[in-house]
Amino acid sequence: MTANPRAMTTQKKLHAKLPGKLVLIGFGSVGQGALPVLLRHLGVARSDVLIITADDRGAAEAARLGVRFLVNPLTRGNYRAVLEPILRPGDFLLNVSVDVSSVALMELCQASNALYLDTCIEPWAGGYIDTRLAPSQRSNYALRESALALNRGSAAPGTTAVLTHGANPGLVSHFVKHALLDIARDTGTKVSKPNSREKWAQLAHKLGIKVIHIAERDTQSAHPTKRVGEFVNTWSVDGFVGEGSQPAELGWGTHEKYFPADGRRHDFGPGCAIYLQRPGASTRVRTWTPLEGPFHGFLITHGESISIADYLTVRNSHNSEHVRYRPTVHYAYHPCDGAIASIHELAGKNWRLQDKTRVLMDEIVDGTDELGVLLMGHAKGAYWFGSQLSVKESRKLAPYNNATSLQVTCSILGAMVWAVENPHRGVIDPDEMDFGRVMEVASPYLGKLVGTYSNWTPLVDRGVLFPEDFDTADPWQFKNFRVT
């Protein structure tokens, strides 16, 4: 795959000027991959960049980039003392850490009039697996509700704080809007570009979208391969194990007829999602991408499963409690083969993390991250739209990146540009942002952007070797997707 010529001509383009300092919390694989891209496209002096992180990973890279690097792990007890003297109005806090409460940082940024962005909503250390909390309370659904609660009680929106904006969650919400407009065009559905939450939801309803998968297949391979007693991944091991250990979560659609036996509803919030009484890393679903075809992915909890389902909900105009339409939305993730072996070993040890971990970067020899959204149930069956980015191309486009991390870092860039241009929107989901502007900034780093129709359904080639219980009348039922 050749380098994107558009990227070559826009690598020096200045998209926005930061009004203050850039403060990065955490400097693992995503932080290290993001910073060179941000320095390339955001107007900020290197002397106005500060990294605060828990260990010395990335210290050499920070030195090469000429930015300040401070090892000072943030905790519930010290984060205010560390950050309050630093943050000033107009500063931008980019949180790419683990084990640091996103809500605590957002609250501090709101009080300091500083902009904020994270790639997932993190609790304090141990929050994902705190057995003192009910599964509902340690879910992404609950974390999102606690973040959005910061908007309540304010007469006007506070400083912009963008929730969960990496590749996914984040960029995939914009892929959904792009895909909806593509399907409308290709089915002859006359529609103006929606300009509100309600109109986007009505368009999804009109098109008959029943299910949305965030369908991802990572084929990157490395040498040396995974060793016994080691967890490898193409992005944060701590982040992946943390979310993989949470309950599997999905937005729950109005077309669903079979509630899962291990499914549970939340007794607070908008009721747009459910969770299963099992970890996401042990829950598999059938899905499809253009390069891979059909495969089994993990139903890992992710914020977009909740925010997209909530955003595309159509309620009765006379009774807002009554939901007329909502799609089922969830992640269907097949990580690199080394991570698959790592998960198998992790599960066999009852979810106790291996002693050794490794984020695959320079040792990757080949492969592609195929990340997109699969919209199903409309007149043309299924439509996948997304990014096909090879590791070889990612290395041509930006340093310190593989295919997975670059999809995240360019999405961070797009969202930060939008936040600088819209500094007074309060705490906001990716779905509420201008998808065109974010994709305009991010697209040069995404490899091939592909839209493909398919006649695939989760019933293809089923019941051949053994009889199976599935619904032939409606292929888009969750029970048909789930691997049991």
C-alpha positions in Angstrom: 0.0 0.0 0.0 1.5 3.3 -1.0 1.6 6.4 1.2 -1.4 8.7 1.1 -0.4 11.6 -1.2 -2.9 13.9 0.5 -1.1 13.2 3.8 2.3 14.1 2.2 1.0 17.5 1.2 -0.7 18.3 4.5 1.9 17.1 7.0 3.0 20.6 7.7 -0.5 22.2 7.7 -1.3 24.2 10.9 -4.9 23.4 11.8 -5.2 25.4 15.0 -3.3 27.4 17.5 -3.5 26.4 21.1 -4.4 29.3 23.4 -2.2 28.1 26.2 0.1 25.2 27.3 -0.3 21.6 26.3 -0.3 19.2 29.3 -0.1 15.5 28.7 -1.1 13.1 31.4 0.5 9.8 30.6 3.1 9.0 27.9 2.7 5.4 26.8 2.3 4.2 23.2 -0.6 6.6 22.5 1.0 9.7 24.1 4.3 9.0 22.3 2.6 8.5 19.0 0.3 11.5 19.4 2.8 14.2 20.4 4.8 14.5 17.1 1.6 14.7 15.2 0.2 17.4 17.5 3.5 19.4 17.3 3.2 19.2 13.5 -0.3 20.6 13.3 -1.1 22.6 16.4 0.4 26.0 17.1 2.2 25.3 20.4 5.8 25.9 21.3 7.8 22.9 22.6 8.6 25.0 25.7 4.8 25.1 26.4 4.5 21.3 26.4 4.6 19.4 29.7 4.3 15.6 30.2 3.3 14.3 33.6 3.5 10.5 33.8 3.8 7.6 36.2 7.1 6.2 35.1 10.1 6.9 32.8 8.6 5.2 29.7 9.0 7.7 26.8 11.6 9.8 28.5 14.1 9.4 25.7 11.4 10.3 23.1 10.4 13.4 25.1 14.0 14.5 25.2 14.4 14.1 21.4 11.2 16.1 20.9 12.5 18.8 23.3 9.6 18.9 25.8 9.5 18.8 29.6 9.0 15.4 31.2 8.0 14.9 34.8 7.6 11.6 36.6 5.0 12.1 39.2 2.2 9.5 39.4 -1.2 11.2 39.9 -3.4 9.7 42.6 -6.6 10.6 44.3 -4.6 12.2 47.1 -2.2 14.4 45.1 -3.7 15.2 41.7 -5.0 18.6 42.8 -1.8 19.6 44.4 0.2 18.7 41.3 -2.1 20.2 38.6 -3.8 23.3 40.2 -0.5 25.3 40.2 0.0 24.3 36.5 -3.3 24.7 34.8 -4.3 28.1 33.5 -7.3 29.3 31.4 -6.8 28.3 27.8 -4.4 25.4 28.6 -5.3 22.0 27.0 -5.0 18.9 29.2 -4.7 15.7 27.1 -5.3 12.7 29.3 -3.8 9.5 27.8 -3.1 7.8 31.1 -4.5 4.8 32.9 -5.6 4.6 36.5 -6.3 8.3 36.7 -9.9 9.4 37.1 -11.1 11.1 34.0 -14.0 12.7 35.9 -11.7 14.1 38.5 -9.5 15.7 35.8 -12.5 17.0 33.9 -13.9 18.6 37.0 -10.5 20.3 37.7 -10.3 21.5 34.1 -13.8 23.0 34.2 -12.8 24.9 37.4 -9.5 26.1 35.7 -11.2 27.0 32.4 -8.8 24.5 30.7 -9.7 22.4 27.7 -9.8 18.6 28.1 -9.7 15.4 26.0 -9.3 11.8 26.8 -9.5 8.6 24.8 -11.6 6.6 27.3 -13.2 7.3 30.7 -10.8 5.9 33.3 -11.5 5.4 37.0 -8.9 5.6 39.7 -6.7 2.5 40.0 -8.6 -0.7 40.6 -12.0 0.8 39.6 -12.6 -1.5 36.7 -12.4 -4.6 38.9 -13.5 -3.3 42.3 -15.7 -6.1 43.5 -17.2 -3.9 46.2 -19.1 -2.3 43.3 -21.9 -3.9 41.5 -21.1 -4.7 37.8 -23.5 -1.9 36.8 -21.5 0.6 38.9 -18.2 -0.3 37.3 -19.4 -0.2 33.8 -18.7 2.4 31.0 -22.3 3.3 31.2 -21.9 4.4 34.8 -18.6 6.2 34.1 -20.2 8.2 31.2 -23.2 9.2 33.4 -20.8 10.5 36.1 -18.9 12.6 33.4 -22.1 14.0 31.8 -23.3 14.9 35.3 -20.7 17.7 35.4 -22.9 19.6 32.9 -25.9 19.6 35.1 -26.7 22.5 37.3 -24.7 25.0 35.2 -26.4 28.0 33.7 -24.2 27.9 30.6 -21.9 25.2 29.2 -18.4 25.1 30.7 -15.1 24.9 29.0 -15.1 22.1 26.4 -14.2 18.6 27.7 -14.3 15.9 25.0 -15.1 12.5 26.3 -13.6 9.3 24.9 -12.1 10.5 21.6 -9.5 8.2 20.2 -10.2 6.0 17.2 -12.8 4.1 19.1 -14.4 5.5 21.0 -14.3 8.7 19.0 -13.6 8.6 15.3 -16.1 5.7 14.8 -19.0 8.0 15.8 -18.0 10.2 12.8 -17.7 7.1 10.6 -21.3 6.3 11.5 -22.6 9.7 10.3 -20.6 9.4 7.1 -22.0 5.9 6.5 -25.6 7.0 7.1 -25.2 9.6 4.4 -23.6 7.1 2.1 -26.5 4.6 2.6 -29.1 7.4 2.1 -27.5 8.4 -1.2 -27.2 4.8 -2.4 -30.7 3.8 -1.5 -32.2 6.9 -3.1 -33.4 8.3 0.2 -33.7 12.1 -0.1 -32.3 13.8 2.9 -30.6 17.0 3.8 -27.5 16.7 5.9 -28.8 16.4 9.5 -27.9 19.3 11.8 -29.2 18.0 15.1 -29.2 14.9 17.3 -32.8 14.3 16.6 -32.4 14.5 12.8 -29.5 12.0 12.8 -31.6 9.6 14.8 -34.5 10.1 12.5 -32.3 9.3 9.5 -31.0 6.1 11.0 -34.6 5.1 11.8 -35.8 6.0 8.3 -33.0 3.9 6.7 -33.9 0.9 8.9 -30.6 0.6 10.7 -31.0 -2.2 13.2 -27.5 -3.0 14.3 -24.1 -1.1 14.3 -20.9 -3.0 14.9 -17.6 -1.3 15.5 -15.9 -4.0 13.5 -12.2 -4.2 13.7 -9.6 -6.8 12.6 -5.9 -6.2 13.5 -3.5 -8.4 11.5 -0.2 -6.9 12.6 2.4 -9.5 13.4 5.7 -9.2 15.2 9.0 -10.9 15.7 9.7 -12.0 18.4 6.2 -13.4 18.8 4.4 -13.7 22.2 6.3 -15.7 24.8 4.7 -17.8 27.5 3.9 -15.7 30.5 3.8 -12.5 28.5 0.9 -10.3 27.3 1.5 -8.5 24.0 -0.7 -6.0 22.2 -0.5 -3.2 19.6 -1.7 -0.6 22.1 -1.8 -0.2 25.9 -1.8 -3.6 27.6 -3.1 -2.1 30.9 -5.9 -0.4 29.0 -6.9 -3.5 27.1 -6.9 -5.8 30.1 -8.8 -3.2 32.2 -11.7 -2.8 29.7 -11.6 -6.5 28.8 -12.2 -7.3 32.4 -15.2 -5.1 32.7 -18.7 -6.4 32.0 -19.5 -6.8 28.2 -21.7 -3.8 27.3 -23.9 -3.0 24.4 -26.4 -0.4 23.3 -29.8 -2.3 23.2 -32.0 -1.9 20.2 -35.8 -1.6 20.0 -35.9 -4.5 17.4 -34.5 -7.0 19.8 -36.9 -9.9 20.8 -34.6 -12.1 23.0 -33.2 -10.5 26.1 -29.9 -12.4 27.1 -30.2 -14.7 30.0 -27.1 -13.2 31.5 -28.1 -9.6 30.5 -28.9 -6.9 33.0 -30.4 -3.4 32.7 -29.2 -0.3 34.5 -31.6 1.3 37.0 -30.3 4.8 36.3 -29.6 7.0 33.3 -31.2 6.9 29.9 -31.5 3.1 29.7 -29.9 3.0 26.3 -27.5 0.1 27.1 -27.4 -3.2 28.9 -24.5 -5.3 30.3 -23.8 -9.0 30.5 -22.7 -10.8 33.6 -19.3 -11.8 32.1 -16.1 -10.0 31.0 -16.0 -8.6 27.5 -12.8 -10.5 26.8 -14.7 -13.8 27.2 -17.7 -12.8 25.1 -17.5 -13.4 21.3 -19.7 -12.2 18.5 -19.9 -12.7 14.7 -19.0 -9.8 12.5 -17.5 -8.8 9.1 -15.0 -6.5 7.5 -14.0 -6.2 3.8 -10.5 -7.5 4.0 -11.1 -10.3 6.6 -14.6 -11.3 5.7 -16.6 -13.0 8.5 -14.9 -13.6 11.8 -15.4 -13.8 15.6 -14.6 -10.7 17.6 -14.7 -9.9 21.3 -17.6 -7.8 22.6 -15.3 -5.5 24.6 -17.1 -2.7 26.5 -16.5 0.7 24.9 -18.0 4.1 25.3 -19.2 4.4 21.7 -21.5 1.4 22.2 -23.4 3.6 24.7 -23.1 7.1 23.2 -24.0 6.1 19.6 -27.1 4.1 20.8 -28.1 7.0 23.0 -27.5 9.6 20.2 -29.5 7.7 17.7 -32.5 7.1 20.0 -35.9 8.4 18.7 -38.4 9.1 21.5 -42.1 9.7 21.3 -42.7 13.4 21.0 -45.6 13.2 23.5 -43.9 11.0 26.0 -40.1 11.3 26.2 -39.9 8.1 28.3 -41.2 6.0 25.4 -38.5 5.0 22.9 -39.7 4.5 19.3 -36.4 3.5 17.8 -32.8 2.6 18.9 -30.2 0.4 17.1 -28.2 -2.2 18.9 -24.5 -1.0 19.0 -21.4 -2.8 20.2 -17.7 -3.4 19.6 -16.6 -6.6 17.7 -12.9 -6.7 18.1 -10.3 -9.2 16.8 -7.0 -7.9 18.1 -3.7 -9.0 16.6 -3.0 -12.8 16.9 -0.4 -12.2 19.7 -3.1 -10.5 21.8 -5.5 -13.3 21.1 -3.0 -15.8 22.6 -2.4 -13.4 25.5 -6.1 -13.2 26.3 -6.4 -17.0 26.2 -3.6 -17.3 28.7 -5.0 -14.5 30.8 -8.4 -16.1 31.0 -6.8 -19.4 32.0 -5.2 -17.7 34.9 -8.6 -16.3 36.0 -7.9 -12.8 34.7 -4.6 -12.3 36.6 -2.3 -10.3 34.3 0.9 -12.0 33.2 4.2 -10.9 34.8 5.6 -9.5 31.5 3.9 -7.2 29.1 5.0 -5.7 25.8 3.4 -3.1 23.5 4.4 -4.1 19.9 5.9 -1.3 17.9 9.3 -1.5 16.2 9.1 -5.3 16.2 6.0 -5.4 14.0 6.9 -6.8 10.6 3.7 -6.7 8.7 -0.1 -6.3 8.9 -3.0 -3.9 8.8 -5.5 -2.5 11.2 -8.9 -2.5 9.6 -11.2 -0.4 11.7 -14.7 0.7 10.8 -18.4 0.6 11.4 -20.8 -2.1 10.0 -24.3 -0.8 9.7 -26.9 -3.5 9.1 -30.6 -4.0 8.5 -31.1 -1.3 5.8 -32.3 -1.9 2.3 -28.9 -2.9 1.0 -28.2 -5.3 3.8 -24.8 -4.4 5.4 -22.4 -1.5 4.8 -18.9 -1.2 6.3 -17.1 2.2 6.3 -13.8 2.8 7.8 -10.0 2.9 7.7 -7.6 0.3 6.3 -4.1 1.3 7.5 -1.0 -0.8 7.1 1.9 -0.7 9.6 4.2 0.2 6.7 2.2 3.2 5.7 1.8 4.3 9.3 5.6 4.4 9.7 5.8 6.7 6.6 3.2 9.0 8.0 4.4 9.6 11.6 7.1 8.5 14.0 6.6 6.3 17.1 3.4 4.8 15.6 2.0 1.5 14.4 -1.2 1.1 12.4 -3.4 0.9 15.6 -1.8 3.9 17.4 -1.9 6.2 14.4 -5.6 5.7 14.0 -5.9 6.9 17.6 -3.4 9.8 17.4 -4.9 11.4 14.3 -8.3 11.1 15.9 -7.0 12.9 18.9 -5.6 15.6 16.7 -9.0 16.1 14.9 -10.9 16.3 18.1 -8.4 18.8 19.7 -8.7 21.1 16.7 -12.5 21.0 17.0 -12.3 21.7 20.8 -10.0 24.7 20.2 -12.5 26.0 17.6 -15.4 25.3 20.0 -14.1 26.1 23.5 -17.4 26.5 25.4 -19.4 23.3 24.8 -19.0 21.7 28.3 -18.6 18.0 28.6 -19.4 16.4 25.3 -19.7 13.1 23.5 -17.9 12.6 20.2 -21.4 12.1 18.6 -22.2 15.8 19.3 -19.2 17.2 17.4 -19.0 18.2 13.7 -18.0 14.9 12.1 -16.9 16.6 8.9 -14.3 18.8 10.6 -12.8 16.0 12.6 -12.5 13.7 9.6 -11.0 16.5 7.5 -8.2 16.8 10.0 -7.7 13.1 10.7 -8.2 11.5 7.2 -4.7 12.1 5.8 -3.4 9.7 8.4 -6.0 6.9 8.0 -4.7 5.1 5.0 -7.5 4.0 2.7 -11.0 5.1 3.7 -13.3 2.4 2.3 -17.1 2.0 2.0 -18.2 -1.6 1.1 -21.7 -3.2 0.9 -22.1 -6.9 1.7 -24.8 -9.5 1.7 -23.3 -11.1 4.8 -25.5 -11.9 7.8 -24.7 -13.8 11.0 -26.7 -16.7 9.6 -24.3 -17.4 6.7 -23.1 -21.1 6.8 -24.8 -21.7 10.2 -26.3 -25.0 11.3 -24.2 -27.1 8.9 -22.2 -29.2 11.3 -24.6 -29.1 14.2 -28.1 -27.8 14.8 -28.2 -24.2 16.2 -30.8 -22.0 17.8 -31.2 -18.9 15.7 -33.9 -16.6 14.3 -34.1 -17.0 10.6 -37.0 -14.5 10.3 -34.8 -11.6 11.5 -31.0 -12.2 11.0 -30.2 -9.0 12.9 -31.1 -10.3 16.4 -28.3 -10.2 18.9 -28.8 -13.9 19.7 -27.8 -14.6 16.1 -24.5 -12.6 16.4 -23.5 -14.0 19.8 -21.2 -17.0 19.8 -22.4 -19.5 22.4 
